[in-house]
């Protein structure tokens, strides 16, 4: 089955700097890659996603890139703010039913 | 609140007891998923419903776990003879299907087995 690895596990950045989180996946049939943000004690919330027919997608300060050949995708957060502090999860979907395989998460801490 | 809701939010039980959790998806969503999340890990898929049909069950799910979605609306997840290893956050998500099939998560039920 699909296996998703996520790095780093923790990331500390100064406010205003950029943060990059990287994920790799194993199943070349994976076709959809969402990123979720989970604040402490709260539910995971989708922040951006990308489908396999697109190489890059941007939404304000957040962007995701996908390299299908290398089977990796990345989340980029620019001009980080303290409210960006949270755990971020990448995920991959292989089947049409929508089951997601999640990475282990990255704890992002933005210090003022 | 029109989001996914789960009940109870917290459950403490003794080993060997049975517990049941409920999930109410977003009303027009026909797909419903259960995931389990332990500390420091991402959610792990448990099972999936399309309407009332349970279409997939993870190999992680032992025979002590059963899920239902009798009328294609709310779903229940029951754990029989709970073990300490069952302690986790149980998350429910729902979706409408389609190309992206965005999954909306509920707040979760935190289970502690003593």
Interface residues (C-beta under 8 A of the other chain):
Chain A: X4 X6 X32 X34 X36 X42 X43 X44 X45 X46 X49 X51 X89 X91 X93 X97 X98 X99 X100 X101 X102 X103 X104 X105
Chain B: X4 X31 X33 X40 X41 X42 X43 X44 X45 X48 X50 X55 X56 X91 X95 X97 X99 X100 X101 X102 X103 X104 X105 X106 X107 X108
